[in-house]
Amino acid sequence: MHFRSPYPDVCIPDISIGDLVLGGAKPLDAPALVDAGTGRQLTYAELLKGVRCAAAGLASMGIGKGSVVALWLPNSPDFAIAFHAVLKLGAIVTPVSTAATPRELAFQLGNGGARLLVTTVAFLDKAHEAIAAMGGYISLLVIEQTCPDHRVPTLASISRDDELPSVRIDPDDIAVLPYSSGTTGLPKGVMLTHRNLVANLLQIEAMEHPDLRALVGFLPFFHIYGMQVILNYGLMHGLTIVTLPRFELELFLKTLQEWPIKLAHIVPPVAIAMAKHPAVDNYRFPHLQWLLCAAAPLGAEITQALKQRLGVGIRQGYGLTETSPAAFYTGARPDDARDGKTGVLVPNTEGRVVDIATGADLPAGEAGEVWMRGPQVMKGYLNNPEATARTVDAEGWLHSGDIGVIDEDGFLVIVDRLKELIKVKGFQVAPAELESLLLKHPQIADCAVIAVADDEAGEVPKAIVVRRGAGQVTLTEEDVKSFIHAEVAHYKRIRHVEFIDTIPKSPSGKILRRVLVERERGVAKSCRQTPS
């Protein structure tokens, strides 16, 4: 059975993402971005001038159409300037997680073919380490007004009020290159075109409330959710975006109290905090009407607790980096929300639920792999046609790797994950990446990494390890955790370790991860049923 959005299709113009977001009439004297921590404000007039001057400066450094520029920045008004300055030249932004280690940064810079890294003074030492490991051929730029390392120019020092070079941007040109593990394997560059991003903003617009005035931006702009659904959507509509460089509960609550924010985009760990943390009772939210949760499923229990405590509507969304990101979305109409469900297909989008054994389409109400097709689906993975073909078939259907049910009304519920990814507070963790690192340890003969449930993070990585030399080896759980600790971003760190004699594998040598997951679930169920 094929499912379609209950919303009518929208017209998708042949324009660049920059023209859509920053073009048109803007309230020039109104604040476009505000730093919640410092109070610094950037009006729309200042934003537009900052983007134009920064673009001219980047052009003087040799950045032009097709150049890849990495942004390694926390949320701030300067992120928006750098982001749109790069796009204005027809260049490509590859956003890097602020939690990345030098090893992870070096991989993305090299794999993505970056020519320039734009970062902050706080990250300079790690940036130098990553670039040195690559041979030192990438230029550096920081966003601060001054830099203690005088070899590194600042965004202000290169910005100039010059005429921009003429550039023709095709809607099918790549605009953004975020990194995702897809359905399996190591991180891959997701080629998102101007058309992909434009389409998804207009798809969301068709389902969103027209009378929004401000958004809170604590979800990282380097992540497709924060980048598109908050930063670009907010700027497209002339809203004020109040940025937080990282999530701090009290600052987030204070922002909701002081700014006219009707809709706040959150993730499940924040939803849990708002439902249970005592600090929430110290604030009032006179404008808040909805919380919209995405990046991981939010169950009906927390949904109901939030509604009872805050008196607001709870909406959800579902998508992937590969869908720019929204594929299912809960609209702002009163009858659009269903507790525990992630919404309906966005306009211009088709969906299927497919039997994972037979490939046959399943009817409403039955669980299978969720497939999606629409103008927001990625162009493919950078330099990886094999992975692209595994994810997007010849007819344009994106195979999500998630098991879901679409009901008779078109609402989606995600019930399981076919793909191997672990979602820690909404961030992707690829088991293959952790396994490849663990196998470098001289005392580890074999290993597998799976997800285990966690009340705060949703899921966390667990390493299942076979010691080399068995009886002669004294490898401990802390040894394993420490070995990984310095090599990966904090959310990728191993939280649990189990030692076993052998890792179950298929005849071809592939880890039978499902066997380990089912075993883990059985142990967890047994523990819950055992009287204390």
CORHUNOR-V195147 format. One record per residue. N is the residue number from 1. OMEGA is omega in whole degrees, 0 to 359 (NA if undefined). Layout:
n->N omega->OMEGA
n->N omega->OMEGA
This chain:
n->1 omega->176
n->2 omega->179
n->3 omega->177
n->4 omega->178
n->5 omega->173
n->6 omega->178
n->7 omega->178
n->8 omega->177
n->9 omega->176
n->10 omega->176
n->11 omega->181
n->12 omega->184
n->13 omega->178
n->14 omega->179
n->15 omega->178
n->16 omega->178
n->17 omega->178
n->18 omega->179
n->19 omega->179
n->20 omega->188
n->21 omega->186
n->22 omega->178
n->23 omega->178
n->24 omega->182
n->25 omega->178
n->26 omega->175
n->27 omega->195
n->28 omega->181
n->29 omega->182
n->30 omega->178
n->31 omega->176
n->32 omega->181
n->33 omega->179
n->34 omega->175
n->35 omega->184
n->36 omega->182
n->37 omega->185
n->38 omega->184
n->39 omega->180
n->40 omega->180
n->41 omega->177
n->42 omega->179
n->43 omega->177
n->44 omega->177
n->45 omega->180
n->46 omega->178
n->47 omega->182
n->48 omega->178
n->49 omega->180
n->50 omega->179
n->51 omega->182
n->52 omega->182
n->53 omega->177
n->54 omega->178
n->55 omega->178
n->56 omega->178
n->57 omega->178
n->58 omega->178
n->59 omega->179
n->60 omega->177
n->61 omega->178
n->62 omega->178
n->63 omega->181
n->64 omega->184
n->65 omega->179
n->66 omega->177
n->67 omega->177
n->68 omega->179
n->69 omega->179
n->70 omega->174
n->71 omega->179
n->72 omega->191
n->73 omega->168
n->74 omega->177
n->75 omega->176
n->76 omega->174
n->77 omega->182
n->78 omega->177
n->79 omega->182
n->80 omega->179
n->81 omega->182
n->82 omega->182
n->83 omega->185
n->84 omega->174
n->85 omega->178
n->86 omega->183
n->87 omega->182
n->88 omega->180
n->89 omega->185
n->90 omega->177
n->91 omega->188
n->92 omega->176
n->93 omega->167
n->94 omega->183
n->95 omega->184
n->96 omega->178
n->97 omega->178
n->98 omega->179
n->99 omega->184
n->100 omega->172
n->101 omega->176
n->102 omega->178
n->103 omega->180
n->104 omega->177
n->105 omega->181
n->106 omega->179
n->107 omega->183
n->108 omega->178
n->109 omega->182
n->110 omega->181
n->111 omega->181
n->112 omega->180
n->113 omega->183
n->114 omega->176
n->115 omega->186
n->116 omega->174
n->117 omega->176
n->118 omega->186
n->119 omega->181
n->120 omega->182
n->121 omega->182
n->122 omega->182
n->123 omega->190
n->124 omega->183
n->125 omega->179
n->126 omega->179
n->127 omega->178
n->128 omega->180
n->129 omega->180
n->130 omega->182
n->131 omega->178
n->132 omega->179
n->133 omega->181
n->134 omega->181
n->135 omega->171
n->136 omega->184
n->137 omega->181
n->138 omega->179
n->139 omega->181
n->140 omega->177
n->141 omega->177
n->142 omega->186
n->143 omega->181
n->144 omega->179
n->145 omega->178
n->146 omega->180
n->147 omega->180
n->148 omega->176
n->149 omega->187
n->150 omega->175
n->151 omega->186
n->152 omega->178
n->153 omega->177
n->154 omega->178
n->155 omega->179
n->156 omega->184
n->157 omega->180
n->158 omega->182
n->159 omega->181
n->160 omega->182
n->161 omega->181
n->162 omega->175
n->163 omega->181
n->164 omega->175
n->165 omega->178
n->166 omega->179
n->167 omega->177
n->168 omega->180
n->169 omega->177
n->170 omega->179
n->171 omega->180
n->172 omega->172
n->173 omega->176
n->174 omega->179
n->175 omega->186
n->176 omega->181
n->177 omega->174
n->178 omega->181
n->179 omega->182
n->180 omega->176
n->181 omega->179
n->182 omega->181
n->183 omega->181
n->184 omega->171
n->185 omega->183
n->186 omega->179
n->187 omega->182
n->188 omega->178
n->189 omega->181
n->190 omega->182
n->191 omega->177
n->192 omega->183
n->193 omega->174
n->194 omega->180
n->195 omega->178
n->196 omega->185
n->197 omega->178
n->198 omega->181
n->199 omega->186
n->200 omega->176
n->201 omega->181
n->202 omega->175
n->203 omega->178
n->204 omega->181
n->205 omega->183
n->206 omega->184
n->207 omega->187
n->208 omega->178
n->209 omega->185
n->210 omega->189
n->211 omega->176
n->212 omega->181
n->213 omega->184
n->214 omega->176
n->215 omega->175
n->216 omega->185
n->217 omega->171
n->218 omega->176
n->219 omega->190
n->220 omega->179
n->221 omega->175
n->222 omega->178
n->223 omega->186
n->224 omega->179
n->225 omega->180
n->226 omega->182
n->227 omega->187
n->228 omega->192
n->229 omega->178
n->230 omega->187
n->231 omega->185
n->232 omega->180
n->233 omega->181
n->234 omega->180
n->235 omega->179
n->236 omega->184
n->237 omega->177
n->238 omega->180
n->239 omega->171
n->240 omega->179
n->241 omega->179
n->242 omega->188
n->243 omega->171
n->244 omega->181
n->245 omega->176
n->246 omega->181
n->247 omega->171
n->248 omega->189
n->249 omega->184
n->250 omega->179
n->251 omega->177
n->252 omega->180
n->253 omega->178
n->254 omega->179
n->255 omega->178
n->256 omega->181
n->257 omega->190
n->258 omega->183
n->259 omega->182
n->260 omega->184
n->261 omega->178
n->262 omega->184
n->263 omega->176
n->264 omega->176
n->265 omega->183
n->266 omega->175
n->267 omega->187
n->268 omega->179
n->269 omega->177
n->270 omega->176
n->271 omega->179
n->272 omega->179
n->273 omega->181
n->274 omega->179
n->275 omega->191
n->276 omega->189
n->277 omega->181
n->278 omega->181
n->279 omega->181
n->280 omega->182
n->281 omega->180
n->282 omega->184
n->283 omega->174
n->284 omega->184
n->285 omega->189
n->286 omega->183
n->287 omega->190
n->288 omega->178
n->289 omega->183
n->290 omega->161
n->291 omega->177
n->292 omega->186
n->293 omega->178
n->294 omega->181
n->295 omega->175
n->296 omega->183
n->297 omega->176
n->298 omega->185
n->299 omega->183
n->300 omega->182
n->301 omega->179
n->302 omega->178
n->303 omega->181
n->304 omega->179
n->305 omega->178
n->306 omega->181
n->307 omega->181
n->308 omega->184
n->309 omega->188
n->310 omega->181
n->311 omega->180
n->312 omega->175
n->313 omega->179
n->314 omega->180
n->315 omega->179
n->316 omega->174
n->317 omega->179
n->318 omega->175
n->319 omega->183
n->320 omega->169
n->321 omega->183
n->322 omega->176
n->323 omega->164
n->324 omega->1
n->325 omega->195
n->326 omega->172
n->327 omega->173
n->328 omega->186
n->329 omega->175
n->330 omega->181
n->331 omega->185
n->332 omega->179
n->333 omega->184
n->334 omega->183
n->335 omega->183
n->336 omega->188
n->337 omega->172
n->338 omega->181
n->339 omega->176
n->340 omega->181
n->341 omega->191
n->342 omega->176
n->343 omega->181
n->344 omega->177
n->345 omega->176
n->346 omega->181
n->347 omega->177
n->348 omega->187
n->349 omega->176
n->350 omega->178
n->351 omega->174
n->352 omega->170
n->353 omega->193
n->354 omega->176
n->355 omega->186
n->356 omega->180
n->357 omega->186
n->358 omega->185
n->359 omega->181
n->360 omega->176
n->361 omega->179
n->362 omega->179
n->363 omega->176
n->364 omega->176
n->365 omega->180
n->366 omega->186
n->367 omega->176
n->368 omega->179
n->369 omega->181
n->370 omega->175
n->371 omega->181
n->372 omega->176
n->373 omega->180
n->374 omega->184
n->375 omega->179
n->376 omega->181
n->377 omega->186
n->378 omega->173
n->379 omega->180
n->380 omega->176
n->381 omega->183
n->382 omega->175
n->383 omega->182
n->384 omega->182
n->385 omega->180
n->386 omega->179
n->387 omega->178
n->388 omega->181
n->389 omega->178
n->390 omega->186
n->391 omega->180
n->392 omega->185
n->393 omega->186
n->394 omega->179
n->395 omega->176
n->396 omega->179
n->397 omega->176
n->398 omega->180
n->399 omega->192
n->400 omega->187
n->401 omega->177
n->402 omega->177
n->403 omega->183
n->404 omega->177
n->405 omega->172
n->406 omega->184
n->407 omega->184
n->408 omega->180
n->409 omega->178
n->410 omega->181
n->411 omega->183
n->412 omega->168
n->413 omega->175
n->414 omega->185
n->415 omega->182
n->416 omega->180
n->417 omega->175
n->418 omega->180
n->419 omega->189
n->420 omega->185
n->421 omega->173
n->422 omega->180
n->423 omega->179
n->424 omega->183
n->425 omega->178
n->426 omega->179
n->427 omega->182
n->428 omega->172
n->429 omega->181
n->430 omega->177
n->431 omega->182
n->432 omega->180
n->433 omega->180
n->434 omega->179
n->435 omega->181
n->436 omega->177
n->437 omega->181
n->438 omega->182
n->439 omega->175
n->440 omega->180
n->441 omega->185
n->442 omega->182
n->443 omega->178
n->444 omega->180
n->445 omega->181
n->446 omega->182
n->447 omega->170
n->448 omega->179
n->449 omega->179
n->450 omega->176
n->451 omega->169
n->452 omega->184
n->453 omega->179
n->454 omega->185
n->455 omega->184
n->456 omega->188
n->457 omega->185
n->458 omega->175
n->459 omega->172
n->460 omega->180
n->461 omega->172
n->462 omega->178
n->463 omega->174
n->464 omega->197
n->465 omega->170
n->466 omega->180
n->467 omega->174
n->468 omega->179
n->469 omega->175
n->470 omega->188
n->471 omega->183
n->472 omega->188
n->473 omega->181
n->474 omega->181
n->475 omega->182
n->476 omega->177
n->477 omega->181
n->478 omega->176
n->479 omega->182
n->480 omega->181
n->481 omega->182
n->482 omega->181
n->483 omega->181
n->484 omega->191
n->485 omega->186
n->486 omega->188
n->487 omega->187
n->488 omega->174
n->489 omega->189
n->490 omega->183
n->491 omega->179
n->492 omega->187
n->493 omega->178
n->494 omega->180
n->495 omega->182
n->496 omega->179
n->497 omega->174
n->498 omega->178
n->499 omega->178
n->500 omega->185
n->501 omega->182
n->502 omega->178
n->503 omega->178
n->504 omega->182
n->505 omega->176
n->506 omega->177
n->507 omega->180
n->508 omega->178
n->509 omega->180
n->510 omega->178
n->511 omega->176
n->512 omega->186
n->513 omega->180
n->514 omega->178
n->515 omega->180
n->516 omega->179
n->517 omega->179
n->518 omega->178
n->519 omega->179
n->520 omega->179
n->521 omega->178
n->522 omega->178
n->523 omega->181
n->524 omega->180
n->525 omega->179
n->526 omega->180
n->527 omega->181
n->528 omega->184
n->529 omega->181
n->530 omega->180
n->531 omega->178
n->532 omega->NA
